[in-house]
Amino acid sequence: MIRSVKLVCAECGENFVPQDGVLYYKDNYINNTVKEAKFICPACIKKWHDKWQIKSAEFSEVDYVMTVTIELEDGTVYEDLDCTPMDGYVVAGVDIPPEAQKKLYEFYHAWDMERKRDVLKYCHFKDEFMRTSFSCETYGGEKYEDVAFRVNIKGIMETAVPVPDYILKQIIDAYSIYELQNRD
């Protein structure tokens, strides 16, 4: 037996016909039949896309929980939404169109680079006869190439050129690991 279903938008309540061969619906994992699906009309989908023009986004992370406060161009503010950045998108606790998730990732990436600005991106050590050196770079772009160093009897690292303390502490940690891995 062939049956039919009238498509009624769950947002505006109007009957509609899908456009461009795409049918939008709200996810609901307890739906058992297609009749229980909440379909969205093309006009409401367009309105949803138009609404999600992100003006600004502020990220924060506390105890490994990341949240974002989003301000849209129309003045709407979503505060402290749980979020997860992954693969060029930021998934948040509300339905956001994929284009806006990508835009949100741009804000996230800028925030992430700023908070990691002083963190080592890489650190390489080189052992030569009577000389040990390191080359490193921070996410902020600070580079040190082939800097000779030694650890004095008090356990303090001395470098041939001045290196800021916040970088030196990370190099000391990295060198401790390097030494452990390269013991004979």
WOHU-V392254 format. One record per residue. N is the residue number from 1. OMEGA is omega in radians with two decimals (none if undefined). D_FIRST is the distance of its C-alpha to the first C-alpha in whole Angstrom. Layout:
N/OMEGA/D_FIRST ; N/OMEGA/D_FIRST
This chain:
1/3.11/0 ; 2/3.14/4 ; 3/3.11/6 ; 4/3.11/10 ; 5/3.03/13 ; 6/3.12/17 ; 7/3.14/19 ; 8/-3.12/22 ; 9/3.12/26 ; 10/-3.14/27 ; 11/-3.02/30 ; 12/3.10/31 ; 13/-3.12/28 ; 14/2.96/27 ; 15/3.14/24 ; 16/3.06/24 ; 17/3.13/23 ; 18/3.09/23 ; 19/3.07/26 ; 20/3.09/28 ; 21/-3.12/24 ; 22/3.10/25 ; 23/-3.14/23 ; 24/3.08/26 ; 25/3.09/25 ; 26/3.09/27 ; 27/3.01/27 ; 28/-2.97/27 ; 29/3.08/27 ; 30/3.06/25 ; 31/3.10/22 ; 32/-3.10/19 ; 33/3.14/16 ; 34/3.13/16 ; 35/-3.12/16 ; 36/-3.12/19 ; 37/3.11/21 ; 38/-3.09/24 ; 39/-3.14/23 ; 40/-3.11/27 ; 41/3.14/27 ; 42/-3.14/29 ; 43/3.12/32 ; 44/3.07/32 ; 45/3.12/32 ; 46/3.13/35 ; 47/3.12/37 ; 48/3.11/37 ; 49/-3.13/38 ; 50/3.14/41 ; 51/-3.02/42 ; 52/3.01/42 ; 53/-3.00/46 ; 54/3.10/48 ; 55/3.14/51 ; 56/3.11/53 ; 57/3.11/52 ; 58/-3.12/54 ; 59/2.99/53 ; 60/3.13/55 ; 61/3.12/55 ; 62/3.13/56 ; 63/3.08/56 ; 64/3.06/54 ; 65/-3.11/51 ; 66/3.08/51 ; 67/3.11/50 ; 68/2.97/50 ; 69/-3.04/51 ; 70/3.00/49 ; 71/3.12/50 ; 72/3.14/48 ; 73/-3.13/50 ; 74/3.10/48 ; 75/3.11/51 ; 76/3.12/48 ; 77/3.03/49 ; 78/-3.04/47 ; 79/2.99/50 ; 80/3.06/50 ; 81/2.98/46 ; 82/-3.12/46 ; 83/3.11/45 ; 84/3.05/45 ; 85/3.08/46 ; 86/3.03/45 ; 87/3.06/45 ; 88/3.12/46 ; 89/2.96/43 ; 90/3.10/44 ; 91/-3.09/41 ; 92/-3.07/42 ; 93/3.05/41 ; 94/3.08/39 ; 95/3.13/36 ; 96/3.11/38 ; 97/-3.12/37 ; 98/3.13/38 ; 99/3.13/41 ; 100/3.07/42 ; 101/3.08/42 ; 102/3.12/44 ; 103/3.10/47 ; 104/3.11/47 ; 105/3.09/48 ; 106/3.08/51 ; 107/3.13/52 ; 108/-3.09/52 ; 109/3.11/53 ; 110/3.12/56 ; 111/-3.11/57 ; 112/3.13/57 ; 113/3.12/59 ; 114/-3.12/61 ; 115/3.13/61 ; 116/-3.05/62 ; 117/-3.08/65 ; 118/-3.12/67 ; 119/3.13/65 ; 120/3.04/66 ; 121/3.06/64 ; 122/3.06/65 ; 123/3.14/69 ; 124/3.12/70 ; 125/3.11/74 ; 126/3.09/76 ; 127/3.06/79 ; 128/3.14/82 ; 129/3.09/86 ; 130/3.14/87 ; 131/3.04/84 ; 132/-3.11/81 ; 133/3.06/79 ; 134/2.97/75 ; 135/-3.11/73 ; 136/3.06/71 ; 137/3.06/68 ; 138/3.06/67 ; 139/3.10/63 ; 140/3.07/66 ; 141/3.08/67 ; 142/-3.10/71 ; 143/3.01/72 ; 144/-3.08/75 ; 145/3.00/76 ; 146/-3.13/78 ; 147/3.12/79 ; 148/3.12/82 ; 149/3.01/82 ; 150/3.07/84 ; 151/-3.09/83 ; 152/-3.05/87 ; 153/3.12/88 ; 154/-3.14/87 ; 155/3.14/83 ; 156/3.14/83 ; 157/3.08/82 ; 158/-3.10/84 ; 159/-3.13/83 ; 160/3.08/85 ; 161/3.14/83 ; 162/3.10/82 ; 163/-3.12/79 ; 164/-3.10/77 ; 165/-3.10/77 ; 166/3.07/73 ; 167/-3.12/73 ; 168/3.13/76 ; 169/3.14/74 ; 170/3.13/71 ; 171/3.10/73 ; 172/3.10/75 ; 173/-3.13/71 ; 174/-3.13/70 ; 175/3.08/73 ; 176/3.11/73 ; 177/3.14/70 ; 178/3.13/71 ; 179/3.12/75 ; 180/-3.10/73 ; 181/-3.04/70 ; 182/3.05/73 ; 183/3.12/76 ; 184/none/77
